[in-house]
């Protein structure tokens, strides 16, 4: 990270000798216009998204790192919240520039319950096998609740989830269990709720979530959505 903030004629200088608004209008606005359209955001909401980004970017370096992200949203840093930040960091750079931040936050905040469960499922499906074994469900529980100790009842929880008795937990089984026992994924649900509330408010994100599902379906990833946009442009 780099770039110090300064003053120019009484205004905050963000990067490249420009104020935040000048930087946005000269460097970002045009290239992101079609992304906003795909995401269902207005130009004004795009500018406000950047205002949030600048506020989170405490050192004015032009990127948001783990510490800035957690501090702004008053989140306790846990292994799970770090995993979520890593999932926002789609290019695995360790920091988020504005475009990465926009894509990652929109993606997380427009997931409905089932898609959010899949989002969590994919984080913990370490071997990509499409099901969670005992070790992976154990890791999920320990990371969600920030504990090093394995819960005494984790085998009972897995047994209750594993309705077909094959010794593993499928996505469908995790979704069904989370609907019956919502406390299991409460830290993840609370994290999404915090991001929604602190950025634009919950009602906007619920509308955008319904729009995403209607236009793109529940299964299409954010990168596939953007890839479709690029293909259509060509």
For each residue, the residues with C-beta under 8 A, 3 or more apart:
1: 59 61 62 63 65 95
2: 61 62
3: 14 15 60 61 62
4: 60
5: 12 13 14 59 60
6: 12 13
7: 10 11 12 13
8: 11 13 17 19
9:
10: 7
11: 7 8 19
12: 5 6 7 19 20
13: 5 6 7 8 17 18 19
14: 3 5 18 19 20 23 54 60 62
15: 3 18 23 60 62
16: 23 27
17: 8 13
18: 13 14 15 22 23 26 27
19: 8 11 12 13 14 22 23
20: 12 14 23 24 50 51 54
21: 24 25 47
22: 18 19 25 26
23: 14 15 16 18 19 20 26 27 28
24: 20 21 27 28 29 47 50
25: 21 22 28 29
26: 18 22 23 29
27: 16 18 23 24
28: 23 24 25 31 32 50 98 99
29: 24 25 26 32 33 43 46 47
30: 33
31: 28
32: 28 29 35 36 46 99 102
33: 29 30 36 37 43 46
34: 37 38 229 233
35: 32 38 39 99 102 103 226 229
36: 32 33 39 41 42 43 45 46
37: 33 34 40 41
38: 34 35 225 226 229
39: 35 36 102 106 208
40: 37 207 208 211 212
41: 36 37 45 46 49 106 208
42: 36 45 46
43: 29 33 36 46 47
44: 47 48
45: 36 41 42 48 49 200
46: 29 32 33 36 41 42 43 49 50
47: 21 24 29 43 44 50 51
48: 44 45 51 52 200
49: 41 45 46 52 53 102 105 199
50: 20 24 28 46 47 53 54 98
51: 20 47 48 54 55
52: 48 49 55 56 199
53: 49 50 56 57 64 98 101 102
54: 14 20 50 51 57 60
55: 51 52 72
56: 52 53 64 68 69 72 101
57: 53 54 60 61 62 63 64 68
58: 68 71 72
59: 1 5 68
60: 3 4 5 14 15 54 57
61: 1 2 3 57
62: 1 2 3 14 15 57 97 98
63: 1 57 95 96 97
64: 53 56 57 68 69 95 96 101
65: 1 68 69 94 95 96
66: 69 70 77 82 85
67: 70 71 77
68: 56 57 58 59 64 65 71 72
69: 56 64 65 66 72 73 75 85 96
70: 66 67 73 75 76 77 81 85
71: 58 67 68 74
72: 55 56 58 68 69 198
73: 69 70 194 195 198
74: 71 194
75: 69 70 81 191 194
76: 70 81 146
77: 66 67 70 81 82
78: 81 82 143 146 187
79: 82 83 142 143 146
80: 83 84 143 144 146 187 188
81: 70 75 76 77 78 84 85 191
82: 66 77 78 79 85 86
83: 79 80 86 87 123 143
84: 80 81 87 88 108 123 188 191
85: 66 69 70 81 82 88 89
86: 82 83 89 92
87: 83 84 90 104 108 119 123
88: 84 85 96 100 101 104 105 107 108
89: 85 86 92 93 94 95 96 100 104
90: 87 100 103 104 222 223
91: 100
92: 86 89
93: 89 96 97 100
94: 65 89
95: 1 63 64 65 89
96: 63 64 65 69 88 89 93 100 101 104
97: 62 63 93 100 101
98: 28 50 53 62 101 102
99: 28 32 35 102 103
100: 88 89 90 91 93 96 97 103 104
101: 53 56 64 88 96 97 98 104 105
102: 32 35 39 49 53 98 99 105 106
103: 35 90 99 100 106 107 222 226
104: 87 88 89 90 96 100 101 107 108
105: 49 88 101 102 108 109 195 199
106: 39 41 102 103 109 110 208 222
107: 88 103 104 110 111 221 222
108: 84 87 88 104 105 111 119 192 195
109: 105 106 192 195 196 199 205 208 209
110: 106 107 205 208 209 211 212
111: 107 108 115 116 119 192 209
112: 115 116 209 213 218
113: 116 117 175 178 179 189
114: 117 118 175 218
115: 111 112 118 119 218
116: 111 112 113 119 120 185 188 189 192
117: 113 114 120 121 171 174 175 178 185
118: 114 115 121 122 171 175
119: 87 108 111 115 116 122 123
120: 116 117 123 124 140 174 185 188
121: 117 118 124 125 132 171 174
122: 118 119 125
123: 83 84 87 119 120
124: 120 121 132 136 137 139 140 143
125: 121 122 128 129 130 131 132 136
126: 136 139
127:
128: 125
129: 125
130: 125 170 171
131: 125 168 169 170 171
132: 121 124 125 136 137 140 168 169 170 174
133: 136 137 167 168
134: 137 138 154 155 158 167
135: 138 139
136: 124 125 126 132 133 139 140
137: 124 132 133 134 140 141 154 157 158 161 169
138: 134 135 141 142 150 151 154
139: 124 126 135 136 142 143
140: 120 124 132 136 137 143 144
141: 137 138 144 145 150 151 154 157 184
142: 79 138 139 145 146 147 148 149 150 151
143: 78 79 80 83 124 139 140 146
144: 80 140 141 184 185 187 188
145: 141 142 187
146: 76 78 79 80 142 143
147: 142 151
148: 142
149: 142
150: 138 141 142 154
151: 138 141 142 147 154 157
152:
153: 156 157
154: 134 137 138 141 150 151 157 158
155: 134 158 159
156: 153 159 160
157: 137 141 151 153 154 160 161 184
158: 134 137 154 155 161 162 169
159: 155 156 162
160: 156 157 177
161: 137 157 158 169 173 174 176 177
162: 158 159 165 166 167 168 169 173
163: 173 176
164: 170 173
165: 162
166: 162
167: 133 134 162
168: 131 132 133 162
169: 131 132 137 158 161 162 173 174 177
170: 130 131 132 164 173 174
171: 117 118 121 130 131 174 175
172: 175 176
173: 161 162 163 164 169 170 176 177
174: 117 120 121 132 161 169 170 171 177 178
175: 113 114 117 118 171 172 178 179
176: 161 163 172 173 179 180
177: 160 161 169 173 174 180 181 184
178: 113 117 174 175 181 182 184 185
179: 113 175 176 182
180: 176 177
181: 177 178 184
182: 178 179 185 186 189
183: 186
184: 141 144 157 177 178 181
185: 116 117 120 144 178 182 188 189
186: 182 183 189 190
187: 78 80 144 145 190 191
188: 80 84 116 120 144 185 191 192
189: 113 116 182 185 186 192 193
190: 186 187 193 194
191: 75 81 84 187 188 194 195
192: 108 109 111 116 188 189 195 196
193: 189 190 196 197 202
194: 73 74 75 190 191 197 198
195: 73 105 108 109 191 192 198 199
196: 109 192 193 199 200 201 202 205
197: 193 194 201 202
198: 72 73 194 195
199: 49 52 105 109 195 196
200: 45 48 196 204 205
201: 196 197 204 205
202: 193 196 197 205 206
203: 206 207
204: 200 201 207 208
205: 109 110 196 200 201 202 208 209
206: 202 203 209 210
207: 40 203 204 210 211
208: 39 40 41 106 109 110 204 205 211 212
209: 109 110 111 112 205 206 212 213
210: 206 207 213 214
211: 40 110 207 208 214 215
212: 40 110 208 209 215 216 225
213: 112 209 210 216 217 218
214: 210 211
215: 211 212
216: 212 213 220 225
217: 213 220
218: 112 114 115 213
219:
220: 216 217 224 225
221: 107 224 225
222: 90 103 106 107 225 226
223: 90 226 227
224: 220 221 227 228
225: 38 212 216 220 221 222 228 229
226: 35 38 103 222 223 229 230
227: 223 224 230 231
228: 224 225 231 232
229: 34 35 38 225 226 232 233
230: 226 227 233 234
231: 227 228 234
232: 228 229
233: 34 229 230
234: 230 231
